[in-house]
Each structure stands twice: as C-alpha cells, then as structure tokens.
Amino acid sequence: MGTCDSTMGLRNTLIVMALLLSVSTVPFSGAASLKSHAFFNETGELPCHFPNTQNLSLDELVIFWQDQNKLVLYELFKGQEKPNNVNPKYIGRTSFDQDSWTLRLHNVQIKDTGSYQCFIHHRRSQGLVSIHQMSSDLIVLANFSQPEIRLIANQTEKSNIINLTCSSIQGYPEPQRMYVSLNTTNSSSTYDAVMKKSQSNITELYNVSISVSFPIPPETNVTIFCALQLEPTKIILSQPYNIDAKSPVPSPPVPDHILWIAALLVTVVVSGMVFLTLKKRKKKQPGPSNECEIIKVEEKESEQTAKRTPRT
C-alpha cells in the first residue's frame, strides 16, 4: 500500500513538472496582464479569472501559479494542495480563494514585485488539457513616513539665514523630488536641494533627506513645509514649521554720565547766549531823546530873539 501511494505521488509530481516545462515555452493567450498593487508586509492578490462555464469541480482540475522565474507559488491537484513543487520562499505565504479564483500572497516584500501566471488544466480521459491561463503584474509599494523638518542652526541677530534638514524613511519606490516651501502672507518660495537616498539591502526600502539654507524675512511670520513628491500628482507634506516675525530691536539706553554731560552743555550754551544778549543791550542803551534836544534848542533860540528885539 505504501509503495502504491509513493508511486502515485511521484506520478503526480512528474505530471506537474511536465506541465511546468510545457507552459514555459507556450505564449500566453487572452487579454493583457492585469496590474495589481499591494503594500509592503501586507497581502497581494493574483487573479486567475477562470469563467468555469462547464461548472467543473476542483477534483477535475490541476491549478497552479508561478512567478516570472518559473518558481511555483501554489499548486492544487484534484482539489488537494500539493506543497511538493512549491518553492521554499513561497511556502506558508499563499491562500487560494475558490470563489474568486484568486491566489493571495501574504507578507508581501519588495522582491515580490513582478509578473505571475496562473494555469488551469482539465483532467480528461486522454490526459490533462490546458483550458485557462492568465498573467498578472504585482506592484509592491511602501508608504514613506511623513517628512520631518529638523532645524540645524537658528538664524542669529545679525543674519536671517536658516539651516534645516528634511527626511522621510521606509518607502518604495524611489521618490521623484524633495523640496522645501517657504510661505508668508504675500509670497511663496521653493528651495530645492540634492536628495540624499539610501536603500536597505534586506527590505529594499528607501530613506531620503535634503539639507537646505535660505533667508527668511524677519519682518513677517513664516511657515515652512517639507514636500516629498512621489508622483507628479502625489505629494506628502510635513507638519508646518512656524517662525514668528522678529520684534523691533529697541534702542540701547543712554548712560547717566552722558545725560549729565548733555545737560551741562545745554546749561553752558544757554547761559552764554543770555550773557551775550545782555551785553549787546547794554551797549545800545539810548541818551536823551532827539525830541527833548529840539525843544531845548527852540527855547534857547526864543530867548536869544527876545534879547535882540528893541523895546518901543
């Protein structure tokens, strides 16, 4: 009995291996590949879309999926899962949805990005007959963290230059651009820099960052954003980084000794001006008025006239 079971198992394995060899040289028919998206460490779907117009049972079918390197992900032989031909990297990571004819690939990694094919064969009296095959492309994504702004050195009293870094981690694929946006009440400016990136050899995820320096207007409030552009229309923004306008710098207080000197100088100047004014007035003090002099002259002339007039 054991020998018979071993023989049957070997025969089934050889049948599937023969199928793999045959489909590796046969081009796919039907519609173009469907694109499916999945997120890193989550579950991706590989559809087969078998119409099953003959209402065939799983016991009559041989179903399996393989990747672009011809490695088997999953095999269902006459209704029974057969892990013998499954590649070790896929063992324990798949589940088959019989209602939708879809294979789910769990714990998806960036390395799982690629093309996959499903094959369905019908067991007939003359042997296995291929009745359906389909190709799908799996695209694996990883969400970058929200960009984070970190101040390197704040602007000084003598300079309005600000230095900062912006970073985002654990994302895929590589982003297109990273930049800083500076916004005031009346204007908006953009500052680009060379994006530094590193990629993990294990997860293949990217870490990216930029370092920028730029002037900020001191007289108005400023809001800074860091932007990570993944696609032309998909951008992730950081939390706003706000910088308040600088208060006007007050004039330094005048030292007391300078105030005393200034007061003394004012006193000296005023006293000098008063002295000069009084001196000028004294020099211009008037004598007897001309009118008095005229009266005296007239009186003297009258007296002289009286003496000269003879008496009759």
Contacts in CASP RR format, 6 or more apart in sequence:
PFRMAT RR
TARGET T0000
AUTHOR 0000-0000-0000
METHOD contacts of the structure
MODEL  1
MGTCDSTMGLRNTLIVMALLLSVSTVPFSGAASLKSHAFFNETGELPCHF
PNTQNLSLDELVIFWQDQNKLVLYELFKGQEKPNNVNPKYIGRTSFDQDS
WTLRLHNVQIKDTGSYQCFIHHRRSQGLVSIHQMSSDLIVLANFSQPEIR
LIANQTEKSNIINLTCSSIQGYPEPQRMYVSLNTTNSSSTYDAVMKKSQS
NITELYNVSISVSFPIPPETNVTIFCALQLEPTKIILSQPYNIDAKSPVP
SPPVPDHILWIAALLVTVVVSGMVFLTLKKRKKKQPGPSNECEIIKVEEK
ESEQTAKRTPRT
12 77 0 8 1.000
12 82 0 8 1.000
13 82 0 8 1.000
13 84 0 8 1.000
13 85 0 8 1.000
15 62 0 8 1.000
15 128 0 8 1.000
16 62 0 8 1.000
16 64 0 8 1.000
16 72 0 8 1.000
16 75 0 8 1.000
16 77 0 8 1.000
16 82 0 8 1.000
16 85 0 8 1.000
17 85 0 8 1.000
19 62 0 8 1.000
19 64 0 8 1.000
19 119 0 8 1.000
19 121 0 8 1.000
19 128 0 8 1.000
20 64 0 8 1.000
20 66 0 8 1.000
20 70 0 8 1.000
20 72 0 8 1.000
20 85 0 8 1.000
23 66 0 8 1.000
23 117 0 8 1.000
23 119 0 8 1.000
23 130 0 8 1.000
23 133 0 8 1.000
24 70 0 8 1.000
26 130 0 8 1.000
28 117 0 8 1.000
28 133 0 8 1.000
28 134 0 8 1.000
28 135 0 8 1.000
29 133 0 8 1.000
30 134 0 8 1.000
31 134 0 8 1.000
33 115 0 8 1.000
33 135 0 8 1.000
33 136 0 8 1.000
33 137 0 8 1.000
34 47 0 8 1.000
34 49 0 8 1.000
34 134 0 8 1.000
34 135 0 8 1.000
34 136 0 8 1.000
34 137 0 8 1.000
35 136 0 8 1.000
35 137 0 8 1.000
35 139 0 8 1.000
36 44 0 8 1.000
36 45 0 8 1.000
36 46 0 8 1.000
36 47 0 8 1.000
36 136 0 8 1.000
36 137 0 8 1.000
36 138 0 8 1.000
36 139 0 8 1.000
37 138 0 8 1.000
37 139 0 8 1.000
37 140 0 8 1.000
37 141 0 8 1.000
38 44 0 8 1.000
38 45 0 8 1.000
38 105 0 8 1.000
38 108 0 8 1.000
38 112 0 8 1.000
38 138 0 8 1.000
38 139 0 8 1.000
38 140 0 8 1.000
38 141 0 8 1.000
39 108 0 8 1.000
39 140 0 8 1.000
39 141 0 8 1.000
39 142 0 8 1.000
39 143 0 8 1.000
40 108 0 8 1.000
40 109 0 8 1.000
40 110 0 8 1.000
40 140 0 8 1.000
40 141 0 8 1.000
40 142 0 8 1.000
40 143 0 8 1.000
40 171 0 8 1.000
40 172 0 8 1.000
40 203 0 8 1.000
40 205 0 8 1.000
41 107 0 8 1.000
41 108 0 8 1.000
41 109 0 8 1.000
42 107 0 8 1.000
42 108 0 8 1.000
43 104 0 8 1.000
43 105 0 8 1.000
43 106 0 8 1.000
43 107 0 8 1.000
43 108 0 8 1.000
44 104 0 8 1.000
44 105 0 8 1.000
44 106 0 8 1.000
44 108 0 8 1.000
44 138 0 8 1.000
45 102 0 8 1.000
45 103 0 8 1.000
45 104 0 8 1.000
45 105 0 8 1.000
46 65 0 8 1.000
46 73 0 8 1.000
46 102 0 8 1.000
46 103 0 8 1.000
46 104 0 8 1.000
46 105 0 8 1.000
46 116 0 8 1.000
46 118 0 8 1.000
46 136 0 8 1.000
46 138 0 8 1.000
47 100 0 8 1.000
47 101 0 8 1.000
47 102 0 8 1.000
47 118 0 8 1.000
47 134 0 8 1.000
47 136 0 8 1.000
48 63 0 8 1.000
48 65 0 8 1.000
48 101 0 8 1.000
48 102 0 8 1.000
48 103 0 8 1.000
48 118 0 8 1.000
48 120 0 8 1.000
48 132 0 8 1.000
48 134 0 8 1.000
49 101 0 8 1.000
49 134 0 8 1.000
50 101 0 8 1.000
50 120 0 8 1.000
50 132 0 8 1.000
50 134 0 8 1.000
51 132 0 8 1.000
52 101 0 8 1.000
56 122 0 8 1.000
58 76 0 8 1.000
58 78 0 8 1.000
58 79 0 8 1.000
58 98 0 8 1.000
59 78 0 8 1.000
59 79 0 8 1.000
60 78 0 8 1.000
60 122 0 8 1.000
60 123 0 8 1.000
61 76 0 8 1.000
61 78 0 8 1.000
61 79 0 8 1.000
61 120 0 8 1.000
61 121 0 8 1.000
61 122 0 8 1.000
61 123 0 8 1.000
62 75 0 8 1.000
62 76 0 8 1.000
62 77 0 8 1.000
62 78 0 8 1.000
62 120 0 8 1.000
62 121 0 8 1.000
62 123 0 8 1.000
62 128 0 8 1.000
63 74 0 8 1.000
63 75 0 8 1.000
63 76 0 8 1.000
63 96 0 8 1.000
63 118 0 8 1.000
63 119 0 8 1.000
63 120 0 8 1.000
63 121 0 8 1.000
64 72 0 8 1.000
64 73 0 8 1.000
64 74 0 8 1.000
64 75 0 8 1.000
64 76 0 8 1.000
64 85 0 8 1.000
64 118 0 8 1.000
64 119 0 8 1.000
65 72 0 8 1.000
65 73 0 8 1.000
65 74 0 8 1.000
65 94 0 8 1.000
65 103 0 8 1.000
65 116 0 8 1.000
65 117 0 8 1.000
65 118 0 8 1.000
65 119 0 8 1.000
66 72 0 8 1.000
66 73 0 8 1.000
66 116 0 8 1.000
66 117 0 8 1.000
66 119 0 8 1.000
67 73 0 8 1.000
67 114 0 8 1.000
67 115 0 8 1.000
67 116 0 8 1.000
68 114 0 8 1.000
68 115 0 8 1.000
68 116 0 8 1.000
71 87 0 8 1.000
71 89 0 8 1.000
71 90 0 8 1.000
72 85 0 8 1.000
72 86 0 8 1.000
72 87 0 8 1.000
72 90 0 8 1.000
73 86 0 8 1.000
73 87 0 8 1.000
73 90 0 8 1.000
73 93 0 8 1.000
73 94 0 8 1.000
73 103 0 8 1.000
73 105 0 8 1.000
73 116 0 8 1.000
74 81 0 8 1.000
74 86 0 8 1.000
74 90 0 8 1.000
74 94 0 8 1.000
74 96 0 8 1.000
74 103 0 8 1.000
75 81 0 8 1.000
75 82 0 8 1.000
75 83 0 8 1.000
75 84 0 8 1.000
75 85 0 8 1.000
75 86 0 8 1.000
76 82 0 8 1.000
76 96 0 8 1.000
78 123 0 8 1.000
81 96 0 8 1.000
83 91 0 8 1.000
86 94 0 8 1.000
90 105 0 8 1.000
92 106 0 8 1.000
93 105 0 8 1.000
93 106 0 8 1.000
93 107 0 8 1.000
94 103 0 8 1.000
94 104 0 8 1.000
94 105 0 8 1.000
94 106 0 8 1.000
95 103 0 8 1.000
95 104 0 8 1.000
95 106 0 8 1.000
96 102 0 8 1.000
96 103 0 8 1.000
96 104 0 8 1.000
97 103 0 8 1.000
97 104 0 8 1.000
101 118 0 8 1.000
103 118 0 8 1.000
105 112 0 8 1.000
105 138 0 8 1.000
108 138 0 8 1.000
108 140 0 8 1.000
109 140 0 8 1.000
109 203 0 8 1.000
109 204 0 8 1.000
110 140 0 8 1.000
110 142 0 8 1.000
110 172 0 8 1.000
110 203 0 8 1.000
110 204 0 8 1.000
110 205 0 8 1.000
111 204 0 8 1.000
112 138 0 8 1.000
112 140 0 8 1.000
113 138 0 8 1.000
113 139 0 8 1.000
113 140 0 8 1.000
114 137 0 8 1.000
114 138 0 8 1.000
114 139 0 8 1.000
115 135 0 8 1.000
115 136 0 8 1.000
115 137 0 8 1.000
115 138 0 8 1.000
116 135 0 8 1.000
116 136 0 8 1.000
116 137 0 8 1.000
116 138 0 8 1.000
117 133 0 8 1.000
117 134 0 8 1.000
117 135 0 8 1.000
117 136 0 8 1.000
118 132 0 8 1.000
118 133 0 8 1.000
118 134 0 8 1.000
118 136 0 8 1.000
119 130 0 8 1.000
119 132 0 8 1.000
119 133 0 8 1.000
120 130 0 8 1.000
120 131 0 8 1.000
120 132 0 8 1.000
120 133 0 8 1.000
121 128 0 8 1.000
121 129 0 8 1.000
121 130 0 8 1.000
121 131 0 8 1.000
122 128 0 8 1.000
122 129 0 8 1.000
122 131 0 8 1.000
140 172 0 8 1.000
141 172 0 8 1.000
141 173 0 8 1.000
142 170 0 8 1.000
142 171 0 8 1.000
142 172 0 8 1.000
142 205 0 8 1.000
143 171 0 8 1.000
144 168 0 8 1.000
144 169 0 8 1.000
144 170 0 8 1.000
144 171 0 8 1.000
144 175 0 8 1.000
144 206 0 8 1.000
144 208 0 8 1.000
144 228 0 8 1.000
144 230 0 8 1.000
144 236 0 8 1.000
145 168 0 8 1.000
145 169 0 8 1.000
145 170 0 8 1.000
145 171 0 8 1.000
146 168 0 8 1.000
146 236 0 8 1.000
146 237 0 8 1.000
146 238 0 8 1.000
146 239 0 8 1.000
147 166 0 8 1.000
147 167 0 8 1.000
147 168 0 8 1.000
147 178 0 8 1.000
147 226 0 8 1.000
147 227 0 8 1.000
147 228 0 8 1.000
147 236 0 8 1.000
147 237 0 8 1.000
147 238 0 8 1.000
148 166 0 8 1.000
148 167 0 8 1.000
148 168 0 8 1.000
148 226 0 8 1.000
148 238 0 8 1.000
148 239 0 8 1.000
149 164 0 8 1.000
149 165 0 8 1.000
149 166 0 8 1.000
149 224 0 8 1.000
149 226 0 8 1.000
149 238 0 8 1.000
149 239 0 8 1.000
149 241 0 8 1.000
150 164 0 8 1.000
150 165 0 8 1.000
150 166 0 8 1.000
150 167 0 8 1.000
151 162 0 8 1.000
151 163 0 8 1.000
151 164 0 8 1.000
151 241 0 8 1.000
152 163 0 8 1.000
152 164 0 8 1.000
152 165 0 8 1.000
152 211 0 8 1.000
153 163 0 8 1.000
154 162 0 8 1.000
155 161 0 8 1.000
155 162 0 8 1.000
155 216 0 8 1.000
157 249 0 8 1.000
160 215 0 8 1.000
160 216 0 8 1.000
160 217 0 8 1.000
160 218 0 8 1.000
161 213 0 8 1.000
161 214 0 8 1.000
161 215 0 8 1.000
161 216 0 8 1.000
162 213 0 8 1.000
162 214 0 8 1.000
162 215 0 8 1.000
162 216 0 8 1.000
162 243 0 8 1.000
163 211 0 8 1.000
163 212 0 8 1.000
163 213 0 8 1.000
164 180 0 8 1.000
164 211 0 8 1.000
164 212 0 8 1.000
164 224 0 8 1.000
164 241 0 8 1.000
165 209 0 8 1.000
165 210 0 8 1.000
165 211 0 8 1.000
165 212 0 8 1.000
166 178 0 8 1.000
166 180 0 8 1.000
166 209 0 8 1.000
166 210 0 8 1.000
166 212 0 8 1.000
166 226 0 8 1.000
166 238 0 8 1.000
167 207 0 8 1.000
167 208 0 8 1.000
167 209 0 8 1.000
168 175 0 8 1.000
168 178 0 8 1.000
168 207 0 8 1.000
168 208 0 8 1.000
168 209 0 8 1.000
168 228 0 8 1.000
168 236 0 8 1.000
169 205 0 8 1.000
169 207 0 8 1.000
169 208 0 8 1.000
170 203 0 8 1.000
170 205 0 8 1.000
170 206 0 8 1.000
170 207 0 8 1.000
171 205 0 8 1.000
171 206 0 8 1.000
171 207 0 8 1.000
172 204 0 8 1.000
172 205 0 8 1.000
172 206 0 8 1.000
173 206 0 8 1.000
174 197 0 8 1.000
174 199 0 8 1.000
174 206 0 8 1.000
174 208 0 8 1.000
175 195 0 8 1.000
175 206 0 8 1.000
175 208 0 8 1.000
175 228 0 8 1.000
175 229 0 8 1.000
175 230 0 8 1.000
176 229 0 8 1.000
176 230 0 8 1.000
176 231 0 8 1.000
176 232 0 8 1.000
177 192 0 8 1.000
177 195 0 8 1.000
177 227 0 8 1.000
177 228 0 8 1.000
177 229 0 8 1.000
178 193 0 8 1.000
178 195 0 8 1.000
178 208 0 8 1.000
178 209 0 8 1.000
178 210 0 8 1.000
178 226 0 8 1.000
178 227 0 8 1.000
178 228 0 8 1.000
178 229 0 8 1.000
179 190 0 8 1.000
179 191 0 8 1.000
179 192 0 8 1.000
179 193 0 8 1.000
179 210 0 8 1.000
179 226 0 8 1.000
179 227 0 8 1.000
179 229 0 8 1.000
180 190 0 8 1.000
180 191 0 8 1.000
180 193 0 8 1.000
180 210 0 8 1.000
180 212 0 8 1.000
180 214 0 8 1.000
180 224 0 8 1.000
180 225 0 8 1.000
180 226 0 8 1.000
180 227 0 8 1.000
181 188 0 8 1.000
181 189 0 8 1.000
181 190 0 8 1.000
181 191 0 8 1.000
181 224 0 8 1.000
181 225 0 8 1.000
181 226 0 8 1.000
181 227 0 8 1.000
182 188 0 8 1.000
182 189 0 8 1.000
182 190 0 8 1.000
182 191 0 8 1.000
182 214 0 8 1.000
182 216 0 8 1.000
182 222 0 8 1.000
182 223 0 8 1.000
182 224 0 8 1.000
183 189 0 8 1.000
183 222 0 8 1.000
183 223 0 8 1.000
183 224 0 8 1.000
183 225 0 8 1.000
184 217 0 8 1.000
184 220 0 8 1.000
184 221 0 8 1.000
184 222 0 8 1.000
184 223 0 8 1.000
185 220 0 8 1.000
185 221 0 8 1.000
186 220 0 8 1.000
189 214 0 8 1.000
191 212 0 8 1.000
191 214 0 8 1.000
192 210 0 8 1.000
192 212 0 8 1.000
193 210 0 8 1.000
193 211 0 8 1.000
193 212 0 8 1.000
194 210 0 8 1.000
195 208 0 8 1.000
195 209 0 8 1.000
195 210 0 8 1.000
196 208 0 8 1.000
196 209 0 8 1.000
196 210 0 8 1.000
196 211 0 8 1.000
197 206 0 8 1.000
197 207 0 8 1.000
197 208 0 8 1.000
198 206 0 8 1.000
198 207 0 8 1.000
199 205 0 8 1.000
199 206 0 8 1.000
199 207 0 8 1.000
208 228 0 8 1.000
210 226 0 8 1.000
216 222 0 8 1.000
216 243 0 8 1.000
218 245 0 8 1.000
218 246 0 8 1.000
219 245 0 8 1.000
219 246 0 8 1.000
220 245 0 8 1.000
221 242 0 8 1.000
221 243 0 8 1.000
221 244 0 8 1.000
221 245 0 8 1.000
222 242 0 8 1.000
222 243 0 8 1.000
222 245 0 8 1.000
223 240 0 8 1.000
223 241 0 8 1.000
223 242 0 8 1.000
223 243 0 8 1.000
224 240 0 8 1.000
224 241 0 8 1.000
224 242 0 8 1.000
224 243 0 8 1.000
225 237 0 8 1.000
225 238 0 8 1.000
225 240 0 8 1.000
225 241 0 8 1.000
226 237 0 8 1.000
226 238 0 8 1.000
227 235 0 8 1.000
227 236 0 8 1.000
227 237 0 8 1.000
227 238 0 8 1.000
228 235 0 8 1.000
228 236 0 8 1.000
228 237 0 8 1.000
229 235 0 8 1.000
230 236 0 8 1.000
END
